[in-house]
Amino acid sequence: MPVDMQLLRELAERTLEGTDLPGLGRRIEGKVRDSYVGEKQRTIVVTDRVSCFDVVVGTLPLKGQVLNQAAAFWFEKTRELAPNHLLSVPDPCVSIVKEVEILPVEWVYRGYLTGVSSTSIWTAYEKGARDYCGHRLPDGLHMHERLAEPLLTPTTKAEQGEHDELTSRDEILRRGVISEELYDRAAALGHRLFAAGQAWAAQQGMILVDTKYELGLDDRGDLIVADEIHTPDSSRYWYADSYEAALQEGANPKSFDKEYVRRWLVEERGYRGDGPIPEIPLDVRCEAAARYIEAYEAVTGSAFEPNTEPPEARIRRNLGV
């Protein structure tokens, strides 16, 4: 269904930038999510903040609702493939989840040679690097080309305001971040999830280009998928029918994820995560929001139903706080 751009302009004036809900537990602020930690579960509020290059650069209308509902869709769809932390969704922007011990690694899977960030595989390759996170890349590849097989390119988990750093299996094991057995178990789980995500995307006429997973351990030592999965924030999607032409022309395949915001920051403002944060114009914010909604509908096959109530008051009512 066509996105109502006038509605997005109106909602852009009252986005959910942050929350203060002390009755839910100890608050932990992430780049996009505000988490409230209880004894055995936590409440995750997905705000409208948008993070690019590991920096919060502003807000997008309805982004929190899109992300929370997209994650819920994928958690349910992959539940038989991998256990996850989701318990309930009491509000469009809120998930109640089981508390797990998050592994100190982000599990990034890449299927294509692409990206505009300073740490992207294409940026490194274009500069002449042929060893990327422990993987040897051949000469002669082109921007946006499909890799021979999906690559796991892990990163460290940075504190708020800091940048995640590329690493490798060998480096993680050398530093004793996690054990070899746990690393390989988590890596295999991620590969299964990425393959399943790519297969579903293909059925929907899309390409799941890359993604990242947060994995944790529950109190029995079982691996649990946490945070989000295959959302427009954690993943890059292209339209399958635009891919071949874009590859031949050296153009960017049509996408619907936060890559639109990243590209605007790089191409229009020369911003890659350092220095003053440029103000993102209203039209760019609304176009980005429309792409998030389009991504949700394309992935799930369901129409997105925006909740236009003031978000913080609605969350307080739905959570009883």
Phi, psi and omega in degrees: 000140181299142180279135179279099184293328178294321177298318179297321179297320179293316182289338178296342179278349181217057177283162178271095184276331180189173181224159175218093186232068188299337180292349183269349182129190180291129185270133173235121181263119173263190180294321183239328187253140169257119182252139177241115191263124173256201183286310183236359178212165177227155177256123180252119175258118179270110183279182177267009179295146176240131182247129174229137181057034179066023179231135174286120186250000180151201179229156176233136180297135177068005184299319181298318179295317179301311184296315183297317182285328176293318179297318179299319177302312184288323178300318180291319184293329184255009186301324180283338179277323182206131177295147179226175189268357188288129177252315181199165179232087186279352183208152179307333182249008189232138172233138171262126186229158175288140178285129177225163177270106185289134177290144185279039182218140168262131187262094186261125180246131183236129179254350185219157181271089188209179176117152181242351182287165182294339181257004184291156182294324178291319178302315179295316182295318181298329179277000176106356179292136177237358172243117185230112179054037177087002179253135179271124181255137180284160172288163171086008178277159183239158179305134179075005181289145178289136177284156182302327175204154179300140182248136170272117181236083188292157174231161171287164177254109184275157173289163179306129180091349178257167182260136170296151181239140176296145176212199182209168177302312182300318182291319179298316180290322180299321181277354179069028181296313172216168182284160178299318181298317181290319178302311184292326177293317179293319180299318180294320178298315179298319178299320179295317180295318181295318178298318179294320179295317178295321180295315179295317179301318180299321178296332181267006180079027183231168174240122170276105190281310179203166181198173173221149180237147168253126179239147179218177179244134175274186186289352175259000181085010178278145177286134182231135174278131185230177173072274180205168181209125175056031177274167177296346176276322185263356188221157174249130178238141171239155168287129181296323185285350178258353191292308186299316180297318179297319180298316181293326184270355184070024181260173179272126175301147179297130185232165174218078179201187184285002174302330177301316180291317179302314181296321178298315180299318181288310189281327183263334184234356180064027184260129179230025174111354180241146179088187181301141181277122179294148174283130181271123182299156182303317182297323179290319179299317182288323177295319178297317179298319179299323179290324175298315180296318178299320178297315179302312183293321180293319183288313186275336185076013181239150177289140177276131180247099184293137173264118188260007176294152172306120193295320185291319178296320179297317180297316179301317180295313184292333180263352179069038180235000000 
